[in-house]
Amino acid sequence: MVERPSNVAAMQGRKPPHGVQGLPATLPATPISGRLLAAISATADPHPDVGPPQGYDRDVQAEARRVLAIVEPFAAPVFEAAVRAWLAPVLGAVRNPQGDAAMTAWFPGLMLAVGQLEAGAFTIETQRAALQTFDFFPSAADVYRVVSGPAMVIRRRVQVLRRIVDAPTTKNGA
């Protein structure tokens, strides 16, 4: 299991930027230098004979810090209102929509399944994937399968950037 970003406890209660229809904003494409891209690659997928870099150049760390400040808010755990907004068109489009009583019973289980996923994964893109996937009322596991992949991408990106930022600074870089 992949560990959560080290500062998730500090982010409790913080919401990621809002997009449309009450959903979290989509993680923005953030331009990065070739040097940071190389550091990310070496950190995320180190060569088996060499291992990950032991430190990074100050400029690479500064750029990683800047990118992390943009990406990290999207790693905050999803909040209930965002899940409800994300679900609204999905649950109305299935072949067997459920009544209020069923929804009241189902929703706490859903939040247990997805409540610690990154809020930045509950976007229009994953909502569209859910609409294209769910013929019938989804289980909590169905919803988890749609959003967990994008959530993992966000989590992994934050972890790698955090490692670069927190690593020792080297004179010549990695």
DAKA-V203605 format. One line per field, one symbol per residue. ss: DSSP state (H for helix, E for strand, C for the rest). phi: phi as a letter, one per 40 degrees, with the letter a starting at -180 (. if undefined). Layout:
ss = ???
phi = ???
This chain:
ss = CCCCCCCHHHHCCCCCCECCCCCECCCCCCCCCHHHHHHHHHHHCCCCCCCCCCEEEHHHHHHHHHHHHHHHHHHCECCHHHHHHHHHHHHHHCCCCCCHHHHHHHHHHHHHHHCCCEHHHCCHHHHHHHHHHCCCCCCHHHHHHHHHHHHHHHHHHHHHHHHHHHCEEECCCC
phi = .cccdcbccccdgcbcdcbcfgccccdccbcbccccdcccccccbccccbgcdcabcdcccccccccccccddcccdcbdcccccccdccccbccbdbcdcccccccdcccccbcbccccccbcccccccccbccbdccccccdccccccccccdccccccccccccccbcbgc
